[in-house]
Amino acid sequence: MFSPLLALLVACIVTLAQGNLDWLLLAIPSGRQLGILIRSLAISASAAAIDIILGVLITCACWGWSRRFAWLRWLPLVFIALPPYVHALAWNEILQPLSARWGAFLPVGEISSVWVMAMSLLPLGIGLALVGLESVTRPLVDAARISTDDQGVFWRVVLPLAAPLLAAGGGLIFLLDLLDYTVPSLFGVNVYALEIFAEFSSSSQPVRALLLSAPLLLIAFGVLFIGQNFLRRVAQFPVRKTSPWSSPPQWLSRFSFLQKIALVLWGLQGLVPLVTLVKLTLGGESWLTTLRLASGEFIFSFGIAGVAALLSLPLGWLAMDELNRYSRLDRLTAWLFLLPMAIPAPLVGIGLVTLWNRSIFDGFYASSAMPVLAALARFAPMAALVLVAQNRQVDSLLLDAAHVFQKNRWQSVWRVRLPLLLPGLVASASLVFALTLGELGATLIVVPPGHPTLTLRIYNYLHYGASDVVAGLCLAILLLVLAGGALSVYFWVLWSRRMTSLELE
Amino acid sequence: MTSIGIHHVSKTLGVVQVLQGFSLEVAEAARLVVLGESGSGKTTLLRLIAGLETPDEGEILLDGQPASRSDWILPPHQRNIGMVFQSPVLWPHMTVTENICFGASKLSRQERQRRSADLLSALGLDRLSRRYPHELSGGEARRVGLARALAPHPRLLLMDEPLTNLNPELVELSLAVIRAYLEATRPTLVYVTHDAQEAAAISSQVIRLAKRSAA
């Protein structure tokens, strides 16, 4: 996971030692670069703020649902798996008229980018808001309800207690938005992550790309450093089956109205891609023909994503215990482990090229292993965070009992720990699979010649407009995501019922 | 001072029917002690009176006015109650004083501060006003929970085993504060405990709840 950055740092030291000290100026943004950096920060911060605010409002609205339907609040998380470019394609159909009418007066590209980025990561925003707000325990809420109305309880108790976790969640979304250029580039907006890729493309100098990315790395490392303690807490909070309110909260009408708007946007987040893609696909050539022509890319992309998902599990497992500790030294280890999340996608690809593009690694460099490595470098820390969350929910006494009665260590792992961690393993593998499927920034640089991934193919098509071919491919991904998500939810409900029945017994 | 009327109230939690057709009348300014073993529904009864739980059947009246039915509930903050919970449940982002003053927001700032200081002094906690809950011992947190319930001078006081896990000296001190408060402000009190001696120190009006089996 660290190899891309380490390889680049070594190359940087060697290059600077050779006398290219004037390249250091690249690390200090000025003029056009500074403008792009500020624009990138503004776009990412706006998208992250929208996601967290909508997430909070939607969570508040969900607390009014009856207990029978409360589990439905986790369902939209399925849409995390939908790649951002699918949202870009779908929303572009709606935003195009806006561009035509207001393009001369408003920064429509930037506004569209913010909106699409916010929509594509909204499920993550909802998920993080749910975890953050529902980490406040019911007794704390009950105690406050004795003295003030539910609105007051929310503002004075629930929100302040959840604020660190919400801020960490916002930081995570901010990083994901900041380090990828897929969506802004589709709306013709130049962002700093794209600038890194452009620098590497024009100069073929990995060190120049690294130096250029220094401000972005500094900001991203800082956000991660401030948020890592909270991020670990996000992962360590148990996912509760009930809301912190013993009875549905009563909101002020204005606040309820805002919640309703958020719920409508949540609905649109899923419906807009579905409806637009079906409309575009039906208006074009045979969908099956489109899928048959892209079958090679489908198989290759799903293979890459599948292998990355499987390999992320042992890595996540190894990191799980490390991230659960609390000492100052372990905090540093945890920060180091989460550090790859702060590396811009193009820089991961450039680092891997620097490391593996040598004659002795020819066979490996030109193989499908490179996109797998890129995916692992980017997403394995997230798999670990999910596993930490699941591990936190396992009663440590169950593991202690297993250690007492075990025949050997493997019996405990295989018969007790693995089944208890199974939902977390499935969730983290699914997350890595989904993120790898939509990965572009690093894959574009390391993919072997003649083997474009589905995302690359769609991305290239997208530059020529929203064709029925692109829509057909995106629709296939959307349906696969929904099917996979429905299976995951079904599996989770089954597992949850089994665990509940065991508890009652 | 609030009178309480509980009429044919039933409540099921999960698969356990905690209360079935339960009725009780508590007069204004009365001091009622509720005894019973674990799982007999003492805490559920207090939570129903507080409006933190909705009855499945029956009705609860406060001062003769409907407060809880299966389809409607008067919000807890509109019942003019103070409550000591089974565990201290102090809000971790507020200091001791802020925790105590939270429920007394209708009073002026000076009056809130004065009441908080008086209660902290009476309970032997005067040096802890600026501390956060994680800086308190279990016994200190429990006494802060007691001060928080008393500070707004509620008309109805609900206490759920407020002196559990306190050492004998602190039990005596806290009982003295509670008794002095009851004499001074005369609220209606419902006091849950499983300690017969503690019950006797509070009131002679005692009811005992029996444990029910699974529904």
Contacts between the chains, C-beta under 8 A, distances in Angstrom:
chain1	res1	chain2	res2	distance
A	139	B	85	6.2
A	139	B	87	6.6
A	139	B	89	4.2
A	140	B	89	5.7
A	140	B	91	6.0
A	140	B	92	8.0
A	142	B	47	7.8
A	142	B	52	5.2
A	142	B	85	7.3
A	142	B	89	7.3
A	143	B	83	7.4
A	143	B	85	6.1
A	143	B	89	4.5
A	143	B	91	7.4
A	143	B	148	7.9
A	144	B	91	7.1
A	144	B	102	7.1
A	145	B	51	8.0
A	145	B	52	6.7
A	145	B	75	7.3
A	145	B	76	4.6
A	145	B	77	6.3
A	146	B	50	6.4
A	146	B	52	8.0
A	146	B	76	5.1
A	146	B	77	6.5
A	146	B	81	6.0
A	146	B	82	7.1
A	146	B	83	5.0
A	146	B	103	6.6
A	147	B	77	5.7
A	147	B	102	5.7
A	147	B	103	3.3
A	147	B	105	7.4
A	147	B	152	7.0
A	148	B	77	5.2
A	148	B	102	7.5
A	148	B	103	7.6
A	148	B	105	7.0
A	149	B	75	6.4
A	149	B	77	5.5
A	150	B	75	7.2
A	152	B	77	7.8
A	156	B	102	7.5
A	157	B	91	5.7
A	160	B	93	4.9
A	161	B	91	7.4
A	161	B	92	6.9
A	161	B	93	5.8
A	246	B	47	7.6
A	246	B	52	5.2
A	246	B	53	6.4
A	247	B	52	7.4
A	247	B	53	7.4
A	247	B	54	5.9
A	247	B	73	6.7
A	250	B	75	6.5
A	504	B	15	7.9
